[in-house]
Amino acid sequence: MKIVVDDKIPFIREAIAQISDQVVYRPGKDICPEDVQDADALIIRTRTRCDAALLQGSKVSFIATATIGYDHLDTDYLKQAHIAWTNCPGCNASSVGQYLHSCLLLLEKEKGYDLTQTTIGLVGVGHVGHAVIEAIRPLGVHILLNDPPQAETLQQAGEAADMFLSLEELQSRCDIISFHTPLILNGKHPTYHLADKHFFGKLARKPVIINTSRGSVIDNQALLQALKEGKIRDAIIDTWENEPDINQELLHLIYIGTPHIAGYSADGKANATRMALTALCRHFHLPANFQIHAPKLPRNAIPFPFAPEKELALELYNPHTDSMKLKNHPELFEDLRGNYPLRREIPEIMM
């Protein structure tokens, strides 16, 4: 069995060697029809567009994307071509939770926010949204939720959906609004440019805007204009339109700008790789005998365990480090993602 693999997927080589002895590693953006023509399966990330242009005439029968998002998969074509596919929902949710937790601590430490008097609105309450709630709830913030598809599902089932508020209510009540939705282009609840110039025009409290979902959920040009016009107080952006060719003017004006790495803890990466390989084995009816564990932090990188809890969290992960690297060298967006340093989550190193 031949498997083509994005060469930046971590912790996969030893494990996949137990599954197949014919594995080809390629940079995700460079995977081409010649690579996949005689392949049985692909394991990829967001930089590989899986559509007819790549796959037509190939042997591929299965694709796993080691990511939560799957808008880089032409699912209509895959269905037509009888190519099975899977993503990894929730794989890095707790990593995004860590990112949000640290960002809120920085707003408290450097921007003077009293988190116990701060209202944050979460737009999208799936796997990631729930992980964010668990991560930030101990900080004492007041959390409001918006998720129209979930609210509709509950209402259709005759269940209460009053925990979900309208987007308009978040626009009027929130000091921070954070986006955690998939990118949906069509249908009843599209999210493409969900935050556009009309959205920013209706904001009442000049909130901080946070995006760790998909870049095009926020109209980046409208965000830039809203920042210049004082309609928002600031922004924390991890996912961008037109990655890696991001809006550099926006990057240099916002508080924190990172290169799509909110979910890049080693724990989240290990989860994604494990889920992708497990799905591969299930599809081809193979035993899943591999083991995948995130590496331990080197001893000199482990925070002092008796430091105050908030200091410990920022020692373990401070988003300013990633932001400074990107602001200094925006042209290295892909390199900063592809060569991301080891980052662990608190529950893992305390075990």
CORGI-V816597 format. One record per residue. N is the residue number from 1. RES is the residue in one letter. PHI is phi in degrees with one decimal (NA if undefined). NEAR is the number of other C-alpha atoms within 8 Angstrom. D_FIRST is the distance of its C-alpha to the first C-alpha in Angstrom with 1 decimal. Layout:
n	res	phi	near	d_first
N	RES	PHI	NEAR	D_FIRST
N	RES	PHI	NEAR	D_FIRST
This chain:
n	res	phi	near	d_first
1	M	NA	7	0.0
2	K	-98.3	12	3.8
3	I	-124.9	13	6.5
4	V	-99.2	14	10.1
5	V	-128.7	13	12.7
6	D	-59.7	13	16.5
7	D	-73.5	8	17.9
8	K	-100.5	7	20.8
9	I	-72.2	12	19.1
10	P	-80.6	8	20.8
11	F	60.7	11	20.1
12	I	-102.9	9	16.3
13	R	-65.5	7	15.3
14	E	-66.3	7	16.3
15	A	-68.0	11	15.0
16	I	-73.2	11	11.4
17	A	-65.3	9	11.4
18	Q	-80.9	9	11.9
19	I	-102.6	8	8.8
20	S	-146.9	10	6.1
21	D	-102.9	8	7.7
22	Q	-128.4	7	6.4
23	V	-119.4	11	8.3
24	V	-113.0	8	11.0
25	Y	-103.1	8	14.2
26	R	-140.6	10	16.8
27	P	-57.5	9	20.1
28	G	-54.3	14	19.8
29	K	-72.9	6	22.6
30	D	-102.0	7	21.2
31	I	-62.9	11	17.7
32	C	-129.5	7	18.4
33	P	-55.1	10	17.3
34	E	-62.8	5	16.4
35	D	-68.2	9	13.8
36	V	-100.3	16	12.1
37	Q	-54.8	11	12.8
38	D	-109.5	9	9.4
39	A	-86.8	14	7.4
40	D	-93.5	12	6.1
41	A	-152.8	12	8.1
42	L	-123.2	13	11.0
43	I	-125.2	13	13.2
44	I	-134.0	14	16.5
45	R	-128.5	11	20.3
46	T	-70.4	11	23.3
47	R	-82.1	8	23.4
48	T	-106.6	11	20.6
49	R	-83.7	9	22.0
50	C	-101.3	10	19.5
51	D	-148.1	11	21.3
52	A	-60.2	7	21.6
53	A	-59.2	7	22.4
54	L	-87.6	10	19.0
55	L	-106.7	12	16.8
56	Q	-59.0	7	18.8
57	G	84.4	5	17.2
58	S	-87.9	10	13.6
59	K	-88.9	9	10.6
60	V	-56.2	14	10.4
61	S	-120.4	9	11.1
62	F	-151.8	12	11.6
63	I	-131.8	13	13.5
64	A	-117.5	14	15.1
65	T	-102.6	15	18.1
66	A	-81.9	14	19.4
67	T	-145.3	12	22.9
68	I	-74.3	11	25.6
69	G	-70.9	11	26.3
70	Y	-141.1	9	24.2
71	D	-72.5	6	26.6
72	H	-85.3	10	24.2
73	L	-101.4	9	22.1
74	D	-83.0	10	23.6
75	T	-65.9	6	23.3
76	D	-64.4	6	25.3
77	Y	-64.8	9	23.0
78	L	-60.5	13	19.9
79	K	-64.7	9	21.8
80	Q	-61.8	7	22.8
81	A	-87.7	6	19.3
82	H	59.1	7	18.0
83	I	-104.4	11	15.6
84	A	-73.1	9	15.9
85	W	-147.4	9	16.8
86	T	-149.3	9	18.5
87	N	-110.7	12	20.8
88	C	-127.1	12	22.2
89	P	-60.2	8	25.9
90	G	80.1	8	28.3
91	C	-59.3	13	26.0
92	N	-116.6	16	28.5
93	A	-60.1	14	31.6
94	S	-69.6	13	33.5
95	S	-66.9	14	32.9
96	V	-65.0	14	34.6
97	G	-59.2	15	37.3
98	Q	-61.4	12	37.9
99	Y	-59.3	12	38.2
100	L	-64.1	11	40.8
101	H	-57.8	11	42.6
102	S	-67.2	13	43.1
103	C	-63.2	10	44.1
104	L	-65.6	9	46.8
105	L	-62.6	10	48.0
106	L	-68.8	9	48.5
107	L	-62.2	10	50.3
108	E	-69.5	11	52.6
109	K	-73.1	8	53.1
110	E	-108.0	6	53.5
111	K	-112.2	7	54.5
112	G	79.5	7	56.8
113	Y	-71.4	8	55.1
114	D	-90.9	7	56.4
115	L	-62.9	11	53.2
116	T	-71.9	8	55.2
117	Q	-113.5	8	57.0
118	T	-110.0	12	53.9
119	T	-107.8	13	52.2
120	I	-116.3	13	48.6
121	G	-104.8	14	46.9
122	L	-104.5	14	43.2
123	V	-99.2	14	41.8
124	G	104.1	11	38.7
125	V	-130.4	13	38.5
126	G	-91.0	8	34.9
127	H	-56.1	9	32.8
128	V	-69.0	14	33.9
129	G	-55.9	13	37.5
130	H	-65.6	9	37.9
131	A	-64.8	12	36.6
132	V	-64.1	15	39.1
133	I	-56.1	10	41.9
134	E	-63.6	9	41.2
135	A	-74.9	12	41.2
136	I	-99.8	12	44.3
137	R	-56.4	10	46.5
138	P	-62.6	7	47.9
139	L	-78.6	7	49.3
140	G	88.5	9	51.8
141	V	-70.8	13	50.8
142	H	-88.6	10	51.6
143	I	-110.7	10	48.4
144	L	-112.9	12	48.4
145	L	-122.0	12	45.5
146	N	-135.4	14	44.5
147	D	-159.0	11	41.7
148	P	-55.2	9	42.8
149	P	-61.8	7	39.8
150	Q	-66.8	7	40.1
151	A	-60.9	11	43.9
152	E	-65.1	9	43.6
153	T	-62.0	8	41.3
154	L	-64.8	11	43.8
155	Q	-63.6	10	46.7
156	Q	-66.2	7	45.2
157	A	-86.5	6	44.7
158	G	75.9	6	48.4
159	E	-104.3	7	47.6
160	A	-69.5	7	49.3
161	A	-126.0	9	47.7
162	D	-75.3	6	50.4
163	M	-73.8	7	48.3
164	F	-100.5	11	46.9
165	L	-107.1	11	49.2
166	S	-72.6	8	49.4
167	L	-62.1	8	48.3
168	E	-62.2	7	52.0
169	E	-68.0	8	52.9
170	L	-65.0	13	50.5
171	Q	-61.5	12	52.0
172	S	-91.3	10	55.5
173	R	-115.2	9	55.0
174	C	-99.9	13	52.3
175	D	-88.3	12	52.7
176	I	-139.5	12	49.0
177	I	-125.7	14	46.4
178	S	-121.8	12	42.7
179	F	-101.2	12	39.9
180	H	-140.0	14	36.7
181	T	-102.0	12	35.6
182	P	-71.8	8	32.4
183	L	-88.5	13	32.9
184	I	-120.9	9	33.9
185	L	-86.5	7	35.1
186	N	-132.9	6	36.6
187	G	92.3	6	37.9
188	K	-73.4	4	40.7
189	H	-128.5	8	39.9
190	P	-67.6	10	38.5
191	T	-118.1	11	38.3
192	Y	-60.9	10	38.1
193	H	52.0	9	41.2
194	L	-57.8	10	42.3
195	A	-99.5	11	44.5
196	D	-119.2	11	46.3
197	K	-63.0	10	49.9
198	H	-70.1	7	51.2
199	F	-59.2	10	49.5
200	F	-66.2	13	51.0
201	G	-69.8	7	54.3
202	K	-99.4	9	54.6
203	L	-72.3	12	54.1
204	A	-102.1	7	57.2
205	R	-117.8	10	56.7
206	K	49.4	10	55.0
207	P	-76.1	12	51.9
208	V	-82.6	12	49.2
209	I	-102.3	12	46.0
210	I	-124.1	12	42.7
211	N	-130.5	14	39.3
212	T	-123.8	14	36.0
213	S	-93.6	11	34.3
214	R	-126.0	12	33.3
215	G	-56.8	12	35.3
216	S	-82.3	11	36.6
217	V	-64.4	14	38.0
218	I	-113.6	13	40.9
219	D	-70.9	13	42.6
220	N	-63.7	11	42.8
221	Q	-69.1	6	45.8
222	A	-67.1	10	47.6
223	L	-62.9	13	46.9
224	L	-58.9	9	48.3
225	Q	-64.9	8	51.4
226	A	-63.4	12	51.9
227	L	-67.5	11	51.8
228	K	-64.9	7	54.4
229	E	-87.7	7	56.6
230	G	74.6	8	56.6
231	K	-78.4	11	55.0
232	I	-126.1	15	52.6
233	R	-79.7	9	53.4
234	D	-171.9	10	50.2
235	A	-147.7	11	46.4
236	I	-126.7	12	43.4
237	I	-124.1	13	40.3
238	D	-110.5	13	36.7
239	T	-115.6	13	35.0
240	W	-128.9	12	36.3
241	E	-70.6	11	36.5
242	N	62.0	7	34.9
243	E	-57.1	8	33.0
244	P	-89.0	7	33.0
245	D	-87.9	6	36.2
246	I	-84.4	10	38.2
247	N	-74.0	8	42.0
248	Q	-72.2	7	43.5
249	E	-63.1	6	47.0
250	L	-62.9	9	45.7
251	L	-54.0	11	43.8
252	H	-80.7	7	47.0
253	L	-93.7	6	49.2
254	I	-85.6	11	47.3
255	Y	-65.5	7	47.6
256	I	-133.8	11	44.0
257	G	-133.2	13	41.1
258	T	-125.9	13	37.7
259	P	-91.2	13	34.4
260	H	58.2	10	32.4
261	I	-128.0	8	31.9
262	A	-55.3	11	33.7
263	G	-94.3	13	30.6
264	Y	-97.6	12	29.4
265	S	-62.8	13	30.5
266	A	-61.6	11	28.2
267	D	-66.4	13	28.4
268	G	-65.0	14	27.3
269	K	-64.7	15	24.4
270	A	-62.7	13	23.2
271	N	-60.0	10	23.6
272	A	-63.5	13	21.5
273	T	-63.6	14	18.6
274	R	-61.7	9	18.9
275	M	-64.8	11	19.1
276	A	-64.8	15	16.1
277	L	-70.4	10	13.8
278	T	-62.6	9	15.7
279	A	-65.1	10	15.2
280	L	-59.4	10	11.4
281	C	-63.6	12	11.6
282	R	-64.4	9	14.3
283	H	-64.9	8	12.6
284	F	-96.2	6	9.7
285	H	57.5	6	12.4
286	L	-112.4	8	11.4
287	P	-69.7	6	14.3
288	A	-100.9	7	15.2
289	N	-97.7	5	16.9
290	F	-78.5	7	17.0
291	Q	-125.9	5	20.3
292	I	-131.5	10	21.2
293	H	-132.2	7	24.8
294	A	-67.5	9	26.8
295	P	-67.9	5	28.7
296	K	-75.7	6	32.4
297	L	-66.1	10	34.9
298	P	-62.3	6	36.7
299	R	-55.8	5	40.1
300	N	-75.8	4	42.0
301	A	-104.8	6	40.2
302	I	-80.9	9	41.0
303	P	-61.7	8	43.9
304	F	-61.9	6	47.2
305	P	-66.4	5	46.8
306	F	-102.2	4	50.4
307	A	-68.6	8	50.6
308	P	-53.6	6	51.6
309	E	-56.0	6	48.7
310	K	-68.6	7	48.6
311	E	-65.2	8	48.8
312	L	-60.8	12	46.0
313	A	-62.0	11	43.8
314	L	-76.2	10	44.5
315	E	-67.9	8	44.1
316	L	-69.9	12	40.7
317	Y	-151.4	10	39.8
318	N	-118.0	11	42.1
319	P	-59.1	11	40.9
320	H	-58.7	7	43.5
321	T	-60.8	7	41.4
322	D	-69.7	11	38.6
323	S	-65.2	12	41.2
324	M	-63.6	8	43.2
325	K	-62.4	10	40.2
326	L	-70.2	14	39.3
327	K	-65.9	10	43.0
328	N	-74.8	6	43.5
329	H	-142.1	8	40.5
330	P	-62.2	10	39.2
331	E	-69.8	6	37.5
332	L	-98.3	8	35.1
333	F	-47.3	11	33.8
334	E	-68.3	8	30.1
335	D	-65.6	8	30.6
336	L	-65.8	11	32.3
337	R	-74.3	10	29.5
338	G	-70.5	7	26.7
339	N	-119.6	6	28.7
340	Y	-69.6	8	30.3
341	P	-71.3	4	32.0
342	L	-64.5	7	31.5
343	R	-134.8	10	33.2
344	R	-116.3	12	33.6
345	E	-102.2	11	35.3
346	I	-54.0	8	38.5
347	P	-57.4	6	37.5
348	E	-73.1	7	34.8
349	I	-78.8	10	37.1
350	M	-87.3	5	39.9
351	M	-75.0	4	38.1
